[in-house]
Each structure stands twice: as C-alpha cells, then as structure tokens.
Amino acid sequence: MNTKSIIKFLLIGIVIAAMLLLGTTSAQLKEYASDDKSVIMSIDNIGIDGKNKVKTKTEYRGYNDAKTIYSVLYITEVNQEKLNVYAQNEKELNTTTKIKISNNATKAELNGEKIEIENINGNKYAVINETLKYTNTTGELEPSTNKDVEYINFSNVIKEETEYGEYYGQKNQKLKIYTTETSYEEYYVENKIRIQSVNEPYNYHMRYVNKYGKEYSYGGMGGGDWIDKMYLEYEPWGELSGIYWIPKNSSLKDVYLELTINVKQGDTIEIKDVGTLYYAGMKKEKSWDEMNNQYEEIYYIYKNSLDKVKNYDEPKCFTAKTKSGYDLIRYIYQNYTLDENSYEEEVTGDINTGTTNGKMNMLFSGNGNAKFESIEISKTDTLYKKIENGLKEANDLNWENVVSIWAYDLYVTEGEYEGPLNITFNVGKDANGKEYVVGHLKHGVELEYFTGIVKDGKITITVDELSPFVIGVKEDYLLGDVDENGKIDAQDAVMILKYVAHNIELDEKQLLAANTTKDEDGTVDAQDAVQILKLVAHNINEF
C-alpha cells in the first residue's frame, strides 16, 4: 500500500471514529417536549429512565405584573436502587429549555443577557441554558428506618442558610422577548425537574369526627421543645400536628379517629400507640397538583371509635403500602382533648337531594343541608367481601338465591346532617314484589342489615351514619337450568361451554344456575357442564 493510500485509509478511519463519537454524544442527550410543543427540555442521559412528561403553564405567580412560564419535566417510575445512588452523588444538572415565542421576535434576553433564538419546524424558540440545583429528597429526611428516596427535585433556586435551617428561594429568571429594539414582552421563567421512584409518595390526613362524619373543632398547632426540634429536623409538611377539641360529655363510642389516605391498605392499618383503624370506605377528594391546581382522586378511609383505640402519649406512626407494593412510614403528632367548654352545634334544615351512579339513582332525605355522592364498590373489594360474608353468616337471614347485587360507598361532599337519614335505592320495577336485603357496614366495623319487599322499584332504609352498602334482590332459579326453560338438559351444558369459550355472556341469574359444582366464589367452568351431563345421563341424582 503506498503512502497516499495509507493516508486516505487513516482519514476514512478518523471520519468514521468521529461520526461514532458524535453519534454516541447525541445519543446521550434526552429531549422531552410538552404536548403542545410550547416547551422543549433537554438533559443529559442520567441513566435512570422511566416514564417522561413535560408539563407547562403560564400564569401570574406574584412577580410584579409579568406572567411566569412554569415548566416541570417529570421522570417517574425509575429504578429505586439507581435513584438512591443518583440522589447521593448528583447535586446539580445542566439543562436546556426551549420556550416557544412569537415568530415576530427579533431577539431574546435572560436577566439582561442576550440568548439564542432557534427555529424549529417553522417556530421560534428562546433557548435557555442553565444549571438546576439539587434541592431536596424526602426518603432520607423522614424519621423512619426507610432510606429509599421517593423523589428528588432539581430547580433554579437559591439555597439560603437561616437560623431556622436551610431555605430555598426562587431565582428570578427574567425573560424578555423583543419584537423591535424597544418593544418587548416580559416573563419570569421557573424550570424544574422531578425524578420520582416507582414507590410513589402519597397524601393523607387525620381528623376526629362524630358518627355523622362531622369534624370536631381544631385547636391549632402543637408546641414545645420536642415538637420544635422535630419541625427543624424533618420537613414540616410531612407532619400533622395539633389538638382537636371534643365535648367532654361525648360518648367515645360515637367519636372516631379517621385516617384518609390515597393508597389502599387492605382491611386495617395498625398505628403505633393508637391501635387498629379499619377500612371503612372510599370517597373522591380534590387534591392539589402543582401543574393542574386541583384534580380528583380516590381516597380510602380508615377509622375506629376512640373507646377502641389505645393511648396517645407518643407520636403516632403508621405504615402505608403504595400502589406498587412498597411500604412507606409516616409519623403524625395529632391529639385530642375532652373540653368542658365546647359543644356540638345543632344541625338544622331538611335534606332532599339525590345522586346517580351508573345503574342506580339514590335519594337522600333527613335533617341537615348535606349533599351526597357515591362510588361503586367492586365485588373484589375488601368491603364488599366483608359485608357479603357477614350476611351469609347471619343466623336469621337466608342469603340463598340473592342476585342483582349492587355495592356503593356513600359520603357527604358538602354540608352536614344529623340524626336518621333516609336512603332510597332505585333498583328498577323489574324487581317489584321480590325480597331484598341491604347490608350496611357501620364505620367499617359493625354490620347491620335490612330486609323487605321491593315496591315501585325502590328500596328505602333508615340509618344514622354513612359507610358502605351492599344491596341484593332475591331471584328464583333452578340450579342447572342455564337457559331458563324450566328443565335441565344437554343444552344447558352447551351454554356453559360457550360461556367458558367466551362465545356468549350469561347474566347474574344464569351464572348462579350454572354453578352446579357450588363453588363458593361463584366460578363457572367446564366442570359445571360435566355435572349437568352426568345428571342428564343419570350418573348422579342431584348436584
């Protein structure tokens, strides 16, 4: 090979190597855009990828008369171990944020210094390069043995030291977009990156209520050296503190400690130095979201009456299981006192309101001004199983042939009520003349039930408190007669096999008739068809 050929070969090799290096570098850059492409954020590949989303909004946030362009890049459901390592080693993150601006823009300035304007797909973007600071973690700050980090934030903030501890103040990023040399629009810019593990954080609150769900008077924050020290050592928003004033003449049996939490636990939560709180229902509640202001979320309620719980001498601790199966620990310092000077105000007025949930309309009437909502309960839910099992085990109640099951959590959305509450369930005129049973789990603990005959398609019961309800209507059916023609033959077995093969659907009454093996969970499979064929062939005399 001559000298020219060697040089040419080396040049080709260098070009290829450069291309590979450039390709590697560009592959390390991660770019994310909001749905409307108004903001594009880029960061280095941090090696803990999860689900990614950029959320942005423009609003007035208290900085003079200028609007703030507020953007957050969420990286969620990342590997926990990688997040733990990353949180310990990384303290800042270089980012590029591109903000869509007017196509008439001639120049852009950030804090008085000129910045680049880039054209992307026919739109102009102001390009902001900045270093976001690592502002906080939560897992290692909580008073628990759990050191896994829930999330970390990178923000354009200034960290300040005060006599009360560290304080994070917002760094004002002033963006000016010029359309002429003297005409411009002015904004403030806040950018943030939130990296969150698969073990998501959750919201909760605890309060003391009477049997109607009315909250007792709250007496303000607690105090003392121990609490002050706790507030300095741990994030104050992670603690709940204070005193509830409960009338001294109240029966503790009718006063409830109520925990509301947005991740489901199961049947109970054990709280240190308090005792057992029982799963007592669900409700929708508005929560705050930094990008969407408010959104509705399902919350789960746990409670028990004060005569059943233990002492309150120590801070309360409870463990909550997240949707991903991870256990989180929370401490709560919140207490009550029996107060001679406090009393419950009388609730006046007449309730006459209704709500509709899917299949059923419900009407409420009684004393007060409450408005109600309902959430349908799944048959796999702990509450449903608890009520159903309780009804099956009741000595004076025949649960056999109960079908057309509905289950609902009923709760107050605003206002309040007191005394007897009449609830009418509209189950439809097809149920007229049939026997019904309504199971009611009072505060998730005590079961009561009501029976009667459906009239005008309605079932009406009277209770003095809300919590889960299961409504059932009894139907007559012949076990094995799936096609409901009054006899048992091979055609019934064929229908079961078609159902198992997902070729047809069976209604609730037909499913009960098809369960010839009498499985307690109501499962219908090919073995039920075999039982019918055995009966038809006279190999068995009954199911």
Secondary structure, 3 states (H helix, E strand, C coil): CCHHHHHHHHHHHHHHHHHHHHHHHHHHEEEEECCCCCEEEEEECCCCCCEEEEEEEEECCCCCCCEEEEEEEEEEEECHHHHHHHHHHCCEEEEEEEEEECCCCCEEEECCEEECEEEECCEEEEEEEEEEEEEEECHHHCCCCCCCCCEEEEECEEEEEECCEEEEEECCEEEEEECCCCCEEEEEEEEEEEEEECCCCCCEEEEEEECCCCECEECCCCCCHHHHHHHHHCCHHHCCEEEEEEECCCCHHHEEEEEEECCCCCCEEEECCCEEEEEEEEEEEEEEECCCEEEEEEEEEEEEECCCCCCCCCCEEEEEECCCCCEEEEEEEEEEEEECCCCCCCCCCEEEEEEEECCEEEEEEEEECCEEEEEECCCCCHHHHHHHHHHHHCCCCCCCCEEEEEEEEEEEEECCEEEEEEEEEECCHHHCCCEEEEEEEECCCEEEEEEEECECCEEEEEECCCCCEEEEEECCCCCCCCCCCCCCCHHHHHHHHHHHCCCCCCCHHHHHHHCCCCCCCCCCCHHHHHHHHHHHCCCCCCC
